[in-house]
């Protein structure tokens, strides 16, 4: 194993380096509990030197379906992917928020943030979500955030209208004209310091429906980012190979930002839902099969650079910020 990768493994691991060859077994049967209290969230530990490095040269923790919150009030709904709201996620150190955008099934002009469909989990309006983001950026003028929306059919002009209402258009990063349409390479991104100086501190991607000529601050995700596989049901299924867009050669690493999907599903009576029972192991800062630390380090080796976004469920479980810090320090 390459010495740098071995050093990184040892740095972020929760077990001793002598247990490198250990394998973990994750049960897939869901556990239902009463009187449940989620673990308190951890805290991000940024690396000051990376402030003067490119946005594309560092790792950030992201929350999968960030607006889909399990709470006591919704009986810890199995459709929820997180336990804490957007404000808490941002205060703790989450720097990418991912959500699904839906047209309001009740016919209003609202864009709703729902999980699969709004009957299962309605996480509120896009406007409320963006106003929370705007308030965080206003209070924290040195921070840079990333948003990723899975677009299930919302028109682009509707997205743009809400961004304007939330006053986020003026805080959004807009790539140079000659770097659009898939021309942006990792070496083309500005440093965090440059983004802060220009007050362009929000990067927003749409999975579909973007048009940079019409709305230059809403970026087509797959012109700038590749993603690994999702829908993982076993801890040995996590991959570093690009799955979206997919390339003929699995070993090919495009010169774009990388998003590593690292969340586990369980099944019960044929219904698939986020596996909260083993979130502590899934998000662990170790190097056993299925743990976030192992996946992050493996992808770093495959990409020969830091993975940019590690997308997780139940970010408060395990030690996701230790993984981020470990990858960013080496």
For each residue, the residues with C-beta under 8 A, 3 or more apart:
1: 5 6 9
2: 5 6 301
3: 6 7
4: 7 8 330
5: 1 2 8 9 297 300 301
6: 1 2 3 9 10 17
7: 3 4 10 11 330
8: 4 5 11 12 297 300 326 327 329 330
9: 1 5 6 12 13 17 20 287 293 294 297
10: 6 7 13 17
11: 7 8 326 329 330
12: 8 9 285 286 287 293 296 297 322 323 325 326 327
13: 9 10 16 17 285 286 287 293
14: 284 285 286 293 319 322
15: 19 22 286 287 288
16: 13 19
17: 6 9 10 13 20
18:
19: 15 16 22
20: 9 17 287
21:
22: 15 19 288
23: 288 289
24: 235 281 288 289 290 291
25:
26: 234 235 264 278 281 282 290
27: 277 278
28: 233 234 266 267 275
29: 266 268 277
30: 78 266 268 273 275 276 277
31: 277
32:
33: 36
34:
35:
36: 33 72 76
37:
38: 70 83 84 314 316 317
39: 280 316 317
40: 316
41: 84 88 89 92 315 316
42: 92 93 316 319 320 321 322
43: 92 93 321
44: 61 92 93 94 95 321 324 325
45: 93 321 324 325
46: 50 51 93 328
47: 50 58 325 328 329
48: 51
49: 52 53
50: 46 47 53 57 58 192 328
51: 46 48 142 191 192 193
52: 49 191 192 193
53: 49 50 57 58 191 192
54: 57 58 186 187 189 190 191 192
55: 58 144 189 190 191 192 195 203
56: 186 187 189 257 308
57: 50 53 54 186 189 305 306
58: 47 50 53 54 55 192 306 308 328
59: 296 306 307 308 309 310 324 327 328
60: 95 96 146 308 309 310 324
61: 44 93 94 95 96 309 310 312 315 320 321 323 324
62: 66 94 95 96 97 98 146 148 259 309 310 311 312
63: 66 81 82 89 94 96 97 98 311 312 313 315
64: 81 82 98 261 263 311 312 313
65: 68 80 81 82 98 99 100 115 123 313
66: 62 63 81 82 86 89 94 97 98 99 123
67: 86 97 99 113 123 124 129
68: 65 79 80 81 82 99 113 114 115 121 123
69: 74 80 82 83 84 85 123
70: 38 74 76 77 78 80 81 82 83 276
71: 74 76 77 80 83
72: 36 75 76
73:
74: 69 70 71 77 80 121
75: 72
76: 36 70 71 72 80
77: 70 71 74 80 120 121
78: 30 70 271 273 274
79: 68 115 116 120 121 273
80: 65 68 69 70 71 74 76 77 83 115 121 274
81: 63 64 65 66 68 70 115 263 274 313 314
82: 63 64 65 66 68 69 70 85 89 313 314 315 316
83: 38 69 70 71 80 314 316
84: 38 41 69 88 89 92 315 316
85: 69 82 88 89
86: 66 67 89 90 97 129 132 133
87: 90 91 132 136
88: 41 84 85 91 92
89: 41 63 66 82 84 85 86 92 94 97 315
90: 86 87 93 94 97 132 133 136 145
91: 87 88 136
92: 41 42 43 44 84 88 89 315 316 321
93: 42 43 44 45 46 61 90 321 324
94: 44 61 62 63 66 89 90 97 315
95: 44 60 61 62 143 144 145 146
96: 60 61 62 63 145 146 147 148 309 311
97: 62 63 66 67 86 89 90 94 129 133 145 146 147 148
98: 62 63 64 65 66 147 148 149 150 311
99: 65 66 67 68 113 123 129 147 148 149 150
100: 65 113 114 115 116 149 150 152
101: 111 112 113 126 149 150 151 152 154 159
102: 105 111 112 113 114 117 118 152 153 154
103: 111 112 152 153 154
104: 107 108 109 110 111 112 118
105: 102 112 117 118 119
106:
107: 104
108: 104
109: 104 158
110: 104 125 126 127
111: 101 102 103 104 125 126 127 154 158 159 162
112: 101 102 103 104 105 118 122 123 124 125 126
113: 67 68 99 100 101 102 122 123 124 125 126 129
114: 68 100 102 117 118 120 121 122 123
115: 65 68 79 80 81 100 120 121 123
116: 79 100 120 121
117: 102 105 114 120
118: 102 104 105 112 114 121 122
119: 105 122
120: 77 79 114 115 116 117
121: 68 74 77 79 80 114 115 116 118
122: 112 113 114 118 119
123: 65 66 67 68 69 99 112 113 114 115 129
124: 67 112 113 128 129
125: 110 111 112 113 128 129
126: 101 110 111 112 113 129 130 159 162
127: 110 111 130 131 162 165 166
128: 124 125 131 132
129: 67 86 97 99 113 123 124 125 126 132 133
130: 126 127 133 134 162 163 165 166 168
131: 127 128 134 135 166
132: 86 87 90 128 129 135 136
133: 86 90 97 129 130 136 137 145 147 166 168 202
134: 130 131 137 138 166 167 168 171
135: 131 132 138 139
136: 87 90 91 132 133 139 140 143 145
137: 133 134 140 141 143 145 168 171 201 202
138: 134 135 141
139: 135 136
140: 136 137 143
141: 137 138 196 199 201
142: 51 196
143: 95 136 137 140 201
144: 55 95 192 195 196 201 202 203
145: 90 95 96 97 133 136 137 201 202 203
146: 60 62 95 96 97 202 203 204 205 309
147: 96 97 98 99 133 202 203 204 205
148: 62 96 97 98 99 204 205 207 221 225 259
149: 98 99 100 101 159 204 205 206 207
150: 98 99 100 101 207
151: 101 154 159 206 207 208 209
152: 100 101 102 103
153: 102 103 209
154: 101 102 103 111 151 158 159 209
155: 158 159 209
156: 159 160 206 209 210 211 214 215 218
157: 160 161 214 215
158: 109 111 154 155 161 162
159: 101 111 126 149 151 154 155 156 162 163 206 209 215 218
160: 156 157 163 164 169 214 215 218
161: 157 158 164 165
162: 111 126 127 130 158 159 165 166
163: 130 159 160 166 168 169 172 204 217 218
164: 160 161 167 168 169
165: 127 130 161 162
166: 127 130 131 133 134 162 163
167: 134 164 170 171
168: 130 133 134 137 163 164 171 172 202 204
169: 160 163 164 172 217
170: 167 199
171: 134 137 167 168 199 200 201 202
172: 163 168 169 200 202 203 204 217
173: 190 195 200 201 202 203 217
174: 200 216 217
175: 179 180 184 188 212 216 219 224
176: 179 180 188
177: 180
178: 183
179: 175 176 183 184 188
180: 175 176 177 183 184 212 216 223
181: 212 223
182: 223 224
183: 178 179 180 188
184: 175 179 180 188 189 223 224 256
185: 188 255 256
186: 54 56 57 189 255 256 257 305
187: 54 56 255
188: 175 176 179 183 184 185
189: 54 55 56 57 184 186 257
190: 54 55 173 194 195 198
191: 51 52 53 54 55 194 195
192: 50 51 52 53 54 55 58 144 195 196
193: 51 52 196 197
194: 190 191 197 198
195: 55 144 173 190 191 192 198 200 201
196: 141 142 144 192 193 199 201
197: 193 194
198: 190 194 195
199: 141 170 171 196
200: 171 172 173 174 195
201: 137 141 143 144 145 171 173 195 196
202: 133 137 144 145 146 147 168 171 172 173 217
203: 55 144 145 146 147 172 173 219
204: 146 147 148 149 163 168 172 217 218 219
205: 146 147 148 149 210 218 219 220 221 224 225
206: 149 151 156 159 209 210 218 219 220 221
207: 148 149 150 151 221 222
208: 151 220 221
209: 151 153 154 155 156 159 206
210: 156 205 206 215 218 219 220 221
211: 156 214 215 220
212: 175 180 181 215 216 218 219 220
213: 216
214: 156 157 160 211
215: 156 157 159 160 210 211 212 218
216: 174 175 180 212 213
217: 163 169 172 173 174 202 204
218: 156 159 160 163 204 205 206 210 212 215
219: 175 203 204 205 206 210 212 223 224
220: 205 206 208 210 211 212 223 224
221: 148 205 206 207 208 210 224 225
222: 207 225 226 244 245
223: 180 181 182 184 219 220
224: 175 182 184 205 219 220 221 256 257
225: 148 205 221 222 256 257 258 259 308 309
226: 222 242 243 244 245 254 256 257 258 259
227: 230 242 243 244 258 259 260 261
228: 238 239 240 241 242 243 258 259 260 261 299
229: 232 237 238 239 241 243 261
230: 227 243 261 263
231: 265
232: 229 235 237 238 261 262 263 264 265
233: 28 237 264 265 266 267 272
234: 26 28 237 290
235: 24 26 232 238 264 281 282 289 290 291
236: 289 290
237: 229 232 233 234
238: 228 229 232 235 262 290 295
239: 228 229 243
240: 228 260 295 298 299 302 303 307
241: 228 229 250 251 302
242: 226 227 228 245 246 247 250 252 253 254
243: 226 227 228 229 230 239 246
244: 222 226 227
245: 222 226 242
246: 242 243
247: 242 250 252 254
248: 252
249: 252
250: 241 242 247
251: 241 302
252: 242 247 248 249
253: 242 258 302 303 304
254: 226 242 247
255: 185 186 187
256: 184 185 186 224 225 226
257: 56 186 189 224 225 226 308 309
258: 225 226 227 228 253 299 303 307 308 309
259: 62 148 225 226 227 228 307 308 309 311
260: 227 228 240 295 296 299 307 309 310 311
261: 64 227 228 229 230 232 311
262: 232 238 282 283 292 295 296 310 311 312
263: 64 81 230 232 274 282 311 312 313
264: 26 232 233 235 274 275 278 279 282 290 313
265: 231 232 233 272 273 274 275
266: 28 29 30 233 272 273 274 275 277
267: 28 233 270 271 272 273
268: 29 30 271 273
269:
270: 267
271: 78 267 268
272: 233 265 266 267
273: 30 78 79 265 266 267 268
274: 78 80 81 263 264 265 266 313 314
275: 28 30 264 265 266 278 279 282 313
276: 30 70 279 313 314 317
277: 27 29 30 31 266
278: 26 27 264 275 281 282
279: 264 275 276 282 283 313 314 317 318
280: 39 283 284 317 318
281: 24 26 235 278 284 288 290 291 318
282: 26 235 262 263 264 275 278 279 290 291 292 312 313 314 317 318
283: 262 279 280 291 292 312 314 315 317 318 319 320 323
284: 14 280 281 288 291 292 293 318 319
285: 12 13 14 291 292 293 318 319 320 322 323 326
286: 12 13 14 15 291 293 294
287: 9 12 13 15 20 291 293 294 297
288: 15 22 23 24 281 284 291 294
289: 23 24 235 236 294
290: 24 26 234 235 236 238 264 281 282 294 295
291: 24 235 281 282 283 284 285 286 287 288 294 295 318
292: 262 282 283 284 285 295 296 310 312 318 320 323
293: 9 12 13 14 284 285 286 287 296 297 322 323 326
294: 9 286 287 288 289 290 291 297 298
295: 238 240 260 262 290 291 292 298 299 310
296: 12 59 260 262 292 293 299 300 307 310 323 326 327
297: 5 8 9 12 287 293 294 300 301 327
298: 240 294 295 301 302
299: 228 240 258 260 295 296 302 303 307
300: 5 8 296 297 303 304 305 306 307 327
301: 2 5 297 298 304
302: 240 241 251 253 298 299
303: 240 253 258 299 300 306 307
304: 253 300 301
305: 57 186 300
306: 57 58 59 300 303 327 328
307: 59 240 258 259 260 296 299 300 303 310 327
308: 56 58 59 60 225 257 258 259
309: 59 60 61 62 96 146 225 257 258 259 260
310: 59 60 61 62 260 262 292 295 296 307 320 323 324
311: 62 63 64 96 98 259 260 261 262 263
312: 61 62 63 64 262 263 282 283 292 315 320
313: 63 64 65 81 82 263 264 274 275 276 279 282
314: 38 81 82 83 274 276 279 282 283 317 318
315: 41 61 63 82 84 89 92 94 283 312 320
316: 38 39 40 41 42 82 83 84 92
317: 38 39 276 279 280 282 283 314
318: 279 280 281 282 283 284 285 291 292 314
319: 14 42 283 284 285 322 323
320: 42 61 283 285 292 310 312 315 323 324
321: 42 43 44 45 61 92 93 324 325
322: 12 14 42 285 293 319 325 326
323: 12 61 283 285 292 293 296 310 319 320 326 327
324: 44 45 59 60 61 93 310 320 321 327 328
325: 12 44 45 47 321 322 328 329
326: 8 11 12 285 293 296 322 323 329 330
327: 8 12 59 296 297 300 306 307 323 324 330
328: 46 47 50 58 59 306 324 325
329: 8 11 47 325 326
330: 4 7 8 11 326 327
